C-alpha cells in the first residue's frame, strides 16, 4: 500500500535519557520521510550525545549506554540538518503526540530553532491502535501484520514497525465505522487520508503537546493544571504577573511558555486603557 499524501510526512521515533520531555534529552533519533511526489522514502538516523546522564531505567529499555554515545554528535551539532530534513512535513509516530514531539520541540528550542507546530499535522499511530485495538506496538505489529518486532526500542526498528502498523490499520479498517463518545457514528475514520487521520488521532481541546493548556466550551484558552485550572490564561497572567514569571522559570515546555507569552501580550493589547 502507498500512502495518499497531499504533503510530505516524516515518521520518527526517539530514545531518550528518561521520560521527562523538558529535563531529559534524546540519545537516538530515527526518521523516515515519505514524499508527496512519490519519491523513494528517505531515512535519517543517528545516536545523539545528550551531555547528561542516561537513567538506568531508560538504558534498561533501549540499551543505549553512556559509552555508546560518548563520541556521537550532540543535538546542537545535527539540529540544522535535522531541521531542514523535517522541513514543513507532517509528523507521525507511535505515542508521538505525548512524548516524541514535545521532546523534539524542546531539543530544537535549546539549539535555537523553533519547530513550528501550527502549520503541520500530527498523526499518532498509537491513538488509532488504542481506540481500535488497545495494545502495544509489538502486539500491534503482530495483530495487523503478522510480524514479530525484533530489536524493540531501537529507534529505526520502531519507526519501521510504526509504518507497517499504519499500513495494516488502513487495510483493516477501510470500511469500519465507530461510535463516538456522544453516541453518534464516525464514518470510516481510519482511511488513507492524512487529514482524516490527523482529525481522528488528535484531541483538539488541547492547545499544547503536554496538555497544560486547553480550549474551554467558549473556545478560550484556559489552564489545564494547578490552582488556576479552567481560568482564562491571558486574563489570569495579567492579574497575577508572578504566576507568569513562575511558569517561565519552571520546567514547562518551550511550547507552553511561548503560548502563554503570546496570550498575555494579546490580552494587554486588547485591554489598553
MOVENUR-V161286 format. One record per backbone hydrogen bond with DSSP energy under -1.0 kcal/mol. CO is the residue of the C=O (numbers start at 0). NH is the residue of the N-H. If there is no record, write none. Layout:
co->[CO;CO]
nh->[NH;NH]
This chain:
co->[7;8;9;10;12;14;14;16;19;24;26;27;28;29;30;31;32;33;34;41;43;45;54;55;57;58;64;68;72;73;74;77;78;79;80;81;82;85;89;90;91;92;94;95;98;99;100;101;102;103;104;105;106;107;108;113;120;122;123;124;125;126;127;128;135;136;137;138;139;140;140;141;150;153;154;155;156;157;158;159;160;161;162;163;164;165;166;167;168;172;177;179;183;185;190;192;193;194;195;196;202;204;207;211;212;213;215;219;220;221;222;225;227;230;231;232;233;234;235;239;239;240;241;242;243;244;245;249;252;253;254;255;256;257;258;259;260;261;262;263;264;265]
nh->[89;33;91;31;29;26;27;54;23;16;47;14;45;12;43;10;41;8;37;32;30;28;58;59;61;62;68;71;48;77;78;81;82;83;84;85;86;88;9;122;11;124;98;100;102;103;104;105;106;107;108;109;110;112;111;115;90;92;127;128;129;130;131;132;139;140;141;142;143;144;146;145;153;157;158;159;160;161;162;163;164;165;166;167;168;169;170;171;172;175;185;182;179;177;192;196;197;198;199;200;205;214;210;223;206;221;218;215;232;213;229;228;230;222;235;236;237;238;239;242;243;244;245;246;247;248;249;251;256;257;258;259;260;261;262;263;264;265;266;267;268;269]
